[in-house]
Amino acid sequence: MTRVLIVRHGQSEWNAVGRWQGQADPPLTDLGRAQAQAAVDRLRGFDRIASSDLRRSLDTAEIIRAGIGLPAVHVDADLRERDAGAWTGLTRSDIDEGWPGFLANGDRPTGYETDDLLRRRVLAATERVSADLDGGRVAVIAHAGVIYALEAHAGLGHERVPNLGGRWFEVDGTDIAAGERVLLIDPGCVEATRPDQI
């Protein structure tokens, strides 16, 4: 069994202004970089660090990798955020104006990646990044949608996750079980991004 900690990236420029990112690629803010640096001490002793290929995750992972001294970040594009289709780059107000009632009803526009497609690619990526590390620990820097997909697979309800928040998962081949939720930064040391900001 491999223990995998999947963590949401640091605050991005679009997080800061409330834009849905999907697979768009805005960079980290200064706060996002500070959040990543503040998480370093909580991630020492991991055997591998992996990341989505989107720069908000990859830059978070590189800051942490350098801090804990691992040689390289394992990059897997299947760890990307859900494709938000036509909602990419929009705020909740924009969405409510263009698609009245969709958010309240759980409806999504054409091009929005389905739960099933997201879950399948995230499960496959989680199995890949944990392969050959039986008994080891992997830190995966990814996205809220990745965490939500695995939590739903494990039968858990939806609960927003802040930047540098995440959840432990135990991976044994194709079996994945959810562990506890964590926050890797101390809000007393660096500002935490509230889930309702994003």
N, C-alpha and C positions, 0 to 999 in steps of 0.2 A: 504494500500500500504506500502511495506517495501522498504527502500532504501538500495541498496547493492553496496558496493565499491569493485570491483574486482581488485586486485593488483598483479603484477608480483613479485615473490620472489627476494631476494638480489642476487648479483652476485655469481655464483657457480664456482667451479674450471674448469668445462668444458666451461662455458661462457667465462672465462678469456683466454682460448686457442682456442676458436672458434669451439668447437665440438658440433654437434647436440646431444641433450640429450634424447629427447623423454621421455620414462619412465625409463631410467637409473637413478641412484641415487647418483650422485656426491655431495659432501658437499659444503657448502658455503666457500668462501674465507674470509680472514680477512676483505677485502673491503665489501663483502656481509653482514657480521655481522655489520659492521659500518653503512652501508646503512639502515639496519633494525632498528638499534638504533636511527638513525637520523630521522626516520619516526614516532617515537613514539608520539611526540607532536601533529602531524597532525591527529592522530587517537584516541585521548582522547574523551570520551563521547559516544563511540559506545556501543551497547547493547550486541553484540556477535562478536566473532572472529572465523572464520572457515578456514580450510586449506586442501589442498591436503595432502595425506599421504607420498609423497616423501619428503625426509629430507631437501632439499633446501627450500621448502615451509614451512614445519613444523617448522624447526629451525627459519626461519624468523618470523613465526607467534608466536612462543614461546617467542622470544625476545620482540616482540611488546606487547604480552599479559602481560608479566611481567611488562613492562613499564607502561601500562595503567591500570593494576590492575584487569583484568577480571579473573574469577576463572578457566576457562579451555578453550582449543581450541576444537571446534567441527571439527572432522576429517572425511572427506568423500573421499574415493578413486576415485569416479567419477569426482573429480576436478583435476585429474592427467593431465599431458601434453599429447598431441597426441602421440600415439605409432608411432615412426619413422621407424619401421621395420629394414631393412638391413642398413639403414643410421645411426642408433644409434651409436654414438661415432666417426663419421666421420666428417671431415672438408669439407667445400665447395669444396676445391681442390680435396679431395679424391672422393667426389661425382661426380664432373665433369670428373674425370679420369675413374671412374668405370661405370658411366651412362652418357655418353656424350649427351649433349643437354637436359637432363631431367629437370634440374632446369630452364633453359631458356624457355622451352615449358610448364612448369607446370605439367610435368609427374612425377609419383611417383612409387617406386618399390613395388613388392609384399610384403604384410605384413604391408604396411603403412596404418594407420587408415584413413578411408574415412571421408570426411566432414560431411556426414549424421550421421554416428555412433558417431563421436565426438560431434556434436551439440545435439543429443538426450541425451547422458549421462550428458553433461554439463547443459542443461536445467533442467533435473530432479534434479541434485545436487543443482542447484541454488534455485529451488523451495523448496527443503528440508531444506537448511540452513536458508531460510527466513521464513519458516513456523512458525506460532504462534507469530510473531513479527510485526503484523500490526501496522504501524506507527513508527516502530523502524529502527535502522541502523545496518547493518552487514558489517564487514570488512572481505573479503575473500582473503586469500593469496594463490595464485595459479600460473599459468603459462601463457606465452604469447598466446599459442594456445587456452587456455580457453577464454581469452579476445577476440581473433580474431573470435572464433566460435560464441560468443554472439553478437559481432558487425555485423558479416555477417547475423545472424538471424534478426537483426534489420535493415538490408538493407544498412549498412555502408560499405565503401570501406576499403581496407587493408592499414594500416599504422603501421610501426614497433613501438613496445613499449619497453622502456628501463626498467631495473631493478628498482623496486619501483615506476614504472609508472602504471597507471590503468585507469579504467573508471567507472563512476557511472551508475547503472541500477536501474530502478524502477520496482519492482516485485509486481504484484497483481494476486495471484493465479497462473495461467499458462500464464498470459500476462507479457511480459518483454519488457520494453522500455529503449533505451539507453539515457544516459545523457552525461555530459561533461567528457573529458579526463583530468587526473590530473598527476602530478609528486609529490611524497610525500617527496622528499628530496631537499634541497637547495644545488645546485652544489657549492656554495661558502663555505659551511660547510663540505661537504663530497663529494668525487669524484662521479659523476654520470657515469654510464656505457652507452656509446653511443650505440644506436641500431645497428650500423654497425659493432660493435665489436663482436656481438653475432649471 
